[in-house]
Amino acid sequence: MKKLTYVLLLLLIPSLMMAQSRSINKFYRMHKKDAGATNISLPGWILKLGAGIGKRYVDEDEKELLKYVKHIKKMKVLVMEDGNTVSKEESRKFMNAVRKKGMQDLIYIKDDETNVSIMVQEKKDLIRKLLIFVRDEEELVMVSLKTKLKMEDINNLIRDAIGPKLFKKVEKKSAPKVPQA
């Protein structure tokens, strides 16, 4: 009986690993053909090819950003404009399902009717999945990346995007307060 239990457990583990992105894939498939929806699904090699070609036509700052593309294994983008067909309730259920599958909030911003969530799933100090989900009354944007990024890469990307001065201010404000004797 114990052998049967172990065999079933071993067969179940790979399906649990695949289930971690099942919620994202289900949401993507369900809405990619909605009216006003634009969807893109690209493998990493196409992104790398595009980045290689793009390096010739961008300035030095943008070249720095393109170096992170080599860590992306797959990208899915879903954009709904001019009347979002996804209800608030459906968005809430989707986000809860993603959290249950092991993704954690990195950044969450709520401003009036706009919600922005950036979520990650880490494994062995690498960010394996990155989800950006932006929703308001008129638009919805979902970007799902399978990656091999380090948190340091994300910090560098943010630093490059917002500038070192602003990054230092944000870093100081978000650093944990350590009691001093």
N, C-alpha and C positions, 0 to 999 in steps of 0.2 A: 504494500500500500504506500509506503514511504517513497519507493522508487517511482511509482506512478505520479505522486504529488510533485516530486522533483522534476520529472519530465514535463509535466504540464506547466510548472512554473517556468522552466527554461523556454518552453514554446511561447509562453505568454509575455515574457520580457521584451522580445523584439517588437511585438505588436504594441506594447505600451510606449516604446520609444517612438514608433511611427505615429502614435496617437497624439503626440505632443503638438504636431502641426495640423492635425486633422480639423480642428475648429477653424483655423485660418483658411485651409483649402476649401472646406465646406462653404464658408461665407463667400469666398472668392468665386467659386463655381456657381453659387446661387444667384449672385448679383452681377456677374460679368456681362450678361446679355440684357440687363435692364435698359430701359429707354434712357438715353443721356449718359450711359456709362462708357468709359474708355478703359480698356484693360490691356496690360502688357505683362508678359511673362518671358523673362530672358535668362538663359543659362550664363554662368560666370565667364565662360570663354568669349562670349560675344561682348560682354561688358569690358573685358580686358582688351579685346581687339579694338573696340571703340575708344577706349582710353589711350591706347597706343597711337591711334590715328589722331585723336584730339590733342595730344601733347604738342603736336606741330603747330597748332593754331591758337593756343592759349598763352597767356602771360605766365610769369614765374609763380605767382600766388596760386593760380588755378592748377598748375602742374603739381604743386604740393598736395592739393586735394585729390588729384587723380591717382596718387600712389596708394590710396586706400582701396581702390577698386580691385586690386589683386587679391584681397581677402574675401571678396564676395563670391559665393558659390552659385547663388540663384537669387533672382529678384522678381517679385510680383508686385504690380502696381494696379490699383483700382481707383478710378476717379469718377465721381458722379457730380455733374454740375446741373444747373438750371432745374432745381426741384429734386432734392434728394429723396429717393424712394424707400430708404431705410428708416424705420421709425426709431424714436429714442429708446423704446423698450427693446427692440431688436438689437440695437447697438449695445445697450447695457447687458443683455444676455450674452452677446458675443464676447464682450470684454471679460465678463465673469467666467465664461467657458475657457478663455485663453489663460486667465489667471489660474484656474483649476488645473490646467495642463502644465503648470510649472513656470510660466512667464511671470516676471516681476516688474513692477513699475520702476522705471528709471526717472522719468519726469512725467508729472501730470499737471496740466494747467486747465482751469475752468474759468472762462470769462464770459459773462452773460449767457449767450446761447452757443458759445463755441467751446468744445472740449478737445484737448490735445493730449494724447497719451503716447509716450515712448516707452516701450517695454522690451526687456531682454530676457534671454534664457542662457545661463552660463553652464559650462561644463569644463572642468579642469582648467580654470582660470582663463577660458576663452569664451567670448560671446558667440554662441552658436546660432542664435536667432535674434533678430531685431525687428520689432514691429512698431511702425509709426501709424497712428490712427487719429485722424482729425475729422471732427463732425460739427456742423452747424446746421441751421434750418435749410439752407440752400445747397450746401456742398458736403461731400464726403470724400476723404482721401485715405487710402490704406496702402502702405508700403511695407512689404514683408521681405526680409532679407535672410538668407541662410549664409552665415559668415564664419570666419575664423579670425575675429578681431579680439584684441586685448582691450581692457578698459582704458589703458594708457593711450591706445589709438583713438578711442572715442574722445578722451580729454584733449588730445592733440588736435583732432578734427574740430572740436568746439573752439579751442584756442585759436586755430587758424581762421575759423569762420567769424568769430566776434572780435578778434584782436587781443593781444596780450594784456593790455591795460584793463579792459573790461573783464577779462578772464580772471585776473588777479583779484579784482574786487569781489567777483562772484565766489571765487575760491575762499577768500577770507570770511565772507558772510556765511558760507555753508560749512565751514570747518567746525568740527565739534568743539564745544567749549570745555577746556580742561581746567579743573580747579587748580589754583596755584597756592602753595603754602606760604 
